[in-house]
Each structure stands twice: as C-alpha cells, then as structure tokens.
Amino acid sequence: MSNAALVLADGSVFRGEGIGLAGTASGEVVFHTGMTGYQEVFTDPSYRGQVVAMTCPHIGNVGANERDDERAGPWRTGGKGHRPALSGVVLRCASAAPSSWRAEVDLGGWLDRLGVVGITGVDVRALTRRIREHGAIPGLVSWPVTDGDLPRLREEARSCPPLSGRDLAREVTCREPYRHEPSGDAWVARAGRGRGLAVVVDFGAKRSILDCLWAAGHDVEVVPATTPAGDILARRPDLVVLSNGPGDPEPVTYGVETARALLGRVRLFGICLGHQVLGLALGARTYKLRFGHHGGNHPVRDLRTGRVLITAQNHGFAVEESSLPAGAAVTFRSLNDGTLEGFDLADLRVRAVQFHPEAGPGPHDARFLFEEAW
C-alpha cells in the first residue's frame, strides 16, 4: 500500500512509496529528460528550490558513489550535514540492486544518507504531461502520509513560494574562496599549463565546470557570489567565469553589479545563470520559461558553424534575445523552442552560453568552449 504522496498546488495528488529520508520537501516541480547521470542531477546546486522528477522509468541502476557528486568545494565530503541543494526527487521505479563496480551504496540509501526526501512508483509520464500543459507547478513530496493528511498537504502545496523573485544563489555559494584541483581521476586529463588563472564566481558552481577549466590548462580559484569586482581583479585573472546556479537571475543584483564592473577589464565567460547575469549587466532582460529546460539531450545550433550540438541544460529562466545590446552576436539557439542559447560581445571580450558545456551528466559536444580563446 502506498505510503507517500506528491501533492501539487493545483490540488492533484500522485501516490507512491517513500524513498530516501522520511519527511516533507517542497519546491517547484520540474521534469528532467536525462536517461543517465541521476546522481549528478541530484547534486547539481542549480536545482535549489526544486523537486526533480526523472522521466526515465528506471533510476538507480548504477547506485551512487563519491566521485559522481557535482557539489563543488572543500565541503563536498562533509556527509549528511551538507545535503544536495534540491528539495526532493520523484521517480517511476527505483532500483534497489545496483549493478556497477563503482557503486558504493544503492540510491535509496544514498538519498537517506544525504537527507533527501523522495517518492517512487509515480506515473511520471502523466506528471510530465501536466507540467508541459500547465507550466512548472509548485508542490511537495511527503512520507509517510495517510489519506487524512491530504487536505493539509494540499494547503501547504498551494502556499509554496514560486522561484521568481528569490535569490537562491546566495544559499548555495561557497563561504570562503578556495583553489580547485581534480581528485586525481585518470579521465580528467590536463592539456597543459600556462593559460593563466581562471576565477570562478560561484553562484552554484558544478565540480565538472571546475574540472574542465583545470583540464584546459587554467589554474582555478573559486570565490563567493558576493565577491566585489575589485577583489576579483586583485587576483590578476586571465579569465573570470560566472557560474551556473539556481533560480531567478534578477534578484542576484550583487552578481550583476560585479559583472558590470568587470566588463572590458578581463575576459568573461558566463554559463547558465552566469549567462543571464551577464545579459542583465549588459542591459538585456530575462523572463521565466513555461516549464524550463532540464535534461541532457537538448539540440542547439551553433550559428557560427551551422553544427548542431546535443547539450545538457538546466534552467527555468532565459535572456530575451531582442533586448541584447548593439554589437552582441547571437551564437547559439535552441532547436526545441528557438530561445537564445548564447551570445558573444567581442569588443568587451564577453562570451555566454545558456547550456552546460561541461555536461556532467550529458554529451560532451560543447566542451570545446573551454579550449577556445576570445
């Protein structure tokens, strides 16, 4: 008999079995279309304030391990006190018997260890159709529950705050600057040195971004999201990366001010939320997407070459293309909905992409962007 419920703000209820930590977790419910890489998804700081539903029917087949954690920083191995940023997870079927030589724990045990509330046995296909038809919906996951709990849970779901207007980057950024080097894994190969220092402004940076910068030959230092431009420039960087991160870019006013102060003084590379922050710094506008882009299989056209890249994406907001300043060149466009996926501003040495060139998880089609100079 089901002991868990996913309750949406529109009053709909999906029943299932609890997995991970028992309790209640609320947020904006989104769907992710990736077929692999669930651990990287669940530990991506960009999912702060969200309940993530995986559309792939089988999740947990390869278990979980320390290496695939995308949370960056010296506190990565801090255990249960440093849980992933997302609110909860929704699954169709969770494997209790992982089959991988790299597995250290099964999915349910890993979610419980990290304090993540989940539900399995949900008709995720029906849930995805509802989100596509009505847009992203606030909701909550709770277990154990009884039928008598549902009126209260419906009321709580209706009270869930939207992502718009919330500064979530401040909640996931690092507290102190630190230097990053990969943990010695053979598949993070160093192309060479001498590309100078890359300073990453951490709005919720993924470890894979830091690894890709290091592999491209940069020394990598990470600073908190609120770090002023003067402190960044004092480190004498060759490149400043505005990282990915969660939620609405408009409340991240400190990041916009920093980006504006850095324009023309150093090379800038914006990824995901960093792309949106750079757009705002240049005077462009952002807006909320109906149900966002979440997955590792989004086609994007490189307008410079005509190539189509399959990209990893995770964002609920976008930059309004028509509001970009004169001189900005659109470089990438989504082939799913035509939204802006990247722009360059050569005079100011600015490059920004909405997708995730590091992937993690996802295809590596766009990793060449870490190698390019501009």
TAVEN-V574093 format. One record per backbone hydrogen bond with DSSP energy under -0.5 kcal/mol. CO is the residue of the C=O (numbers start at 1). NH is the residue of the N-H. If there is no record, write none. Layout:
CO;NH + CO;NH
This chain:
3;144 + 3;145 + 4;16 + 5;7 + 5;142 + 6;14 + 7;140 + 8;11 + 12;8 + 14;6 + 16;3 + 16;4 + 17;120 + 19;118 + 23;143 + 25;141 + 27;139 + 28;30 + 28;51 + 29;137 + 30;53 + 32;55 + 34;56 + 37;41 + 38;42 + 39;43 + 41;44 + 42;86 + 43;45 + 44;47 + 45;48 + 46;247 + 47;50 + 47;87 + 49;28 + 50;52 + 50;87 + 50;88 + 51;30 + 51;53 + 52;54 + 52;90 + 53;32 + 53;55 + 57;59 + 57;93 + 59;95 + 60;63 + 61;99 + 64;104 + 64;105 + 65;68 + 66;69 + 70;207 + 73;76 + 75;78 + 78;81 + 79;82 + 85;49 + 87;117 + 88;52 + 89;119 + 90;54 + 91;122 + 92;121 + 93;59 + 93;95 + 95;107 + 100;103 + 105;64 + 106;110 + 107;111 + 108;112 + 109;113 + 110;114 + 111;115 + 111;116 + 112;115 + 116;21 + 117;89 + 118;19 + 119;91 + 120;17 + 122;124 + 123;127 + 124;128 + 125;129 + 126;130 + 127;131 + 128;132 + 129;133 + 130;134 + 131;135 + 137;29 + 138;9 + 139;27 + 140;7 + 141;25 + 142;5 + 143;23 + 146;149 + 146;150 + 147;150 + 149;153 + 150;154 + 151;155 + 152;156 + 153;157 + 154;158 + 155;159 + 157;160 + 163;166 + 163;248 + 166;168 + 166;248 + 168;171 + 168;172 + 169;172 + 169;173 + 178;222 + 180;220 + 185;188 + 187;189 + 189;191 + 196;219 + 197;199 + 197;238 + 197;239 + 198;200 + 198;221 + 199;201 + 199;241 + 200;202 + 200;223 + 201;203 + 201;243 + 202;225 + 203;246 + 205;72 + 206;209 + 206;210 + 207;211 + 208;212 + 209;213 + 210;214 + 211;215 + 212;216 + 213;218 + 214;217 + 215;191 + 217;195 + 219;198 + 220;180 + 221;200 + 222;178 + 223;202 + 224;227 + 228;232 + 229;233 + 230;234 + 232;235 + 233;236 + 238;267 + 239;199 + 240;242 + 240;269 + 241;201 + 241;243 + 242;271 + 243;274 + 249;252 + 251;253 + 252;256 + 253;257 + 254;258 + 255;259 + 256;260 + 257;261 + 258;262 + 259;263 + 262;265 + 262;266 + 267;240 + 268;351 + 269;242 + 270;353 + 271;274 + 272;276 + 273;277 + 274;278 + 275;279 + 276;280 + 277;281 + 278;282 + 279;284 + 280;283 + 285;320 + 287;318 + 290;136 + 292;294 + 293;315 + 294;33 + 295;313 + 296;363 + 297;299 + 298;311 + 299;335 + 299;336 + 300;302 + 300;309 + 301;303 + 301;333 + 302;305 + 302;306 + 307;302 + 307;309 + 309;300 + 309;311 + 310;365 + 311;298 + 312;356 + 313;295 + 315;293 + 316;289 + 318;287 + 319;321 + 320;323 + 321;324 + 325;328 + 328;330 + 329;344 + 331;303 + 331;304 + 332;341 + 332;342 + 333;301 + 334;338 + 339;334 + 341;354 + 341;355 + 342;331 + 342;332 + 343;352 + 344;329 + 345;348 + 345;350 + 346;349 + 348;264 + 349;268 + 350;345 + 351;270 + 352;343 + 353;272 + 355;357 + 356;312 + 356;359 + 364;367 + 366;369 + 367;370 + 368;371 + 368;372
